[in-house]
Amino acid sequence: MSELNQIPYLIQLLDDDSPEIRNRVIRQLTSFGPNLREELKKIELVLNPSQQETLYKIIEAQKRNYLKRLWPTWYPMKNDCEMLEVALSLLAGYLNESEPRYTLKILLDNLAMGYRRIYRNRSPVQLAHFLFQEHGIEGAENDYYNPQNSNLIYVLESKKGIPISLASIFMLVGHRLDIPIRGCNFPGHFLTRVAVNGQNVFIDCFNSGQIIERVEVEQIKDKTGYGFEDLLKEKTDAPMMIKRFLANLINIYQMGDDSINSGFLISLYNDLDFYLAQKQLSELTPDQIISQSKPVLRRGMIIRHHCGYRGIIVEIDSSCAASDSWYYSNQIQPDRNQPWYHILVHGTDQVTYAAESHLVPDDSCKKIDHPLLLYFFDEGKGGRYIRNNTFWPDAEI
């Protein structure tokens, strides 16, 4: 490996006329690993645009390699908050545009110590007030799609973030104070769930730590079909939250046509998905494995989605056939390795695509109203719908 004091001379050779020499220099600079970034801070060099671009690409590639190598280290952890903190610390290191003054752990520790100095009680409502009103951490209304809003170090220093990043801070500081706080994977707007006087309430970290009580959730249900009991049943563990972080970032990078970052984060998402699928598979009995390989629902069955709408299954895929851009643009990403269903949505002209885990049979015996219903189905005895032979198009989703 080249000596570190050779870096200035190697950088000058990035402008050499020979592609072979330039490629060799790039390999030598890459071999310094994280030391390259540190040395560049120490030496005073005036870089031309070409040198700046090349060094930027080298350092970004090193960051990707570093994160790829360390990413699985949090998989076997047992505690949800520990898993979340390690994964988000690694993600922050990847997203940081410069070396931060403090680590994520120190920033979270300082907030917990600040709370302890003022308050003796372990109240989630008081902690929310401390973080989102006294400390001034708030929703990033005007810069929502900045990828740095998924970087908890940036969020804590700028005091602005998106719902899931603010919720994560609330949960991780709460963990340090022995205050139980759970995530709530509400569609389109991540919430947290806490117990107050023996009752479940939701706290909206994006909106100044506002408490959302049951009556308000029921009002939201009228708009989304997602009710209070659904939220209580929804499992929101650390892997699900981390997948949502990754999906948010993938969507942002795809919107900006950044194929390098989006492709890399898709690989992390898929690695995690594969690990979780293998873990789940290892815990199944042989009978469960056999039953899982077959769709539980069938064509012509009337179903209800967990968001509340009714519909009829018109076609089935053994796994998610949607494109990455479609999949990662959704707020919730169910496991792709399960049956997925094309559904004619009752009372609309829409066709939706949903995972089996989000569907249940509808036993209301109510009819389905959709303009394509009689194109794909014949109506049999007892009001049943029988799928005809009309071909279902393999449209890009």
Sequence and secondary structure as in RCSB ss.txt:
>XXXX:A:sequence
MSELNQIPYLIQLLDDDSPEIRNRVIRQLTSFGPNLREELKKIELVLNPSQQETLYKIIEAQKRNYLKRLWPTWY
PMKNDCEMLEVALSLLAGYLNESEPRYTLKILLDNLAMGYRRIYRNRSPVQLAHFLFQEHGIEGAENDYYNPQNS
NLIYVLESKKGIPISLASIFMLVGHRLDIPIRGCNFPGHFLTRVAVNGQNVFIDCFNSGQIIERVEVEQIKDKTG
YGFEDLLKEKTDAPMMIKRFLANLINIYQMGDDSINSGFLISLYNDLDFYLAQKQLSELTPDQIISQSKPVLRRG
MIIRHHCGYRGIIVEIDSSCAASDSWYYSNQIQPDRNQPWYHILVHGTDQVTYAAESHLVPDDSCKKIDHPLLLY
FFDEGKGGRYIRNNTFWPDAEI
>XXXX:A:secstr
   GGGHHHHHHGGG S HHHHHHHHHHHHHTTHHHHHHHHHS     HHHHHHHHHHHHHHHHHHHHHHGGGGT
T   HHHHHHHHHHHHHHHH SS  SS HHHHHHHHHHHHHHH  S  HHHHHHIIIIIS  EE SSSTT GGGG
 HHHHHHHTEE HHHHHHHHHHHHHHTT   EEE  TTS EEEEEETTEEEEEEGGGTTEEE HHHHHHHHHHHS
  HHHHHH    HHHHHHHHHHHHHHHHHHTT HHHHHHHHHHHHHHHHHHHHHHHHTS HHHHHHHTS SS TT
 EEEETTS EEEEEEEESS  S HHHHHHSS    SSS EEEEEETTSS EEEEEGGGEEE  S      TTHHH
HEEE GGG EEE S        
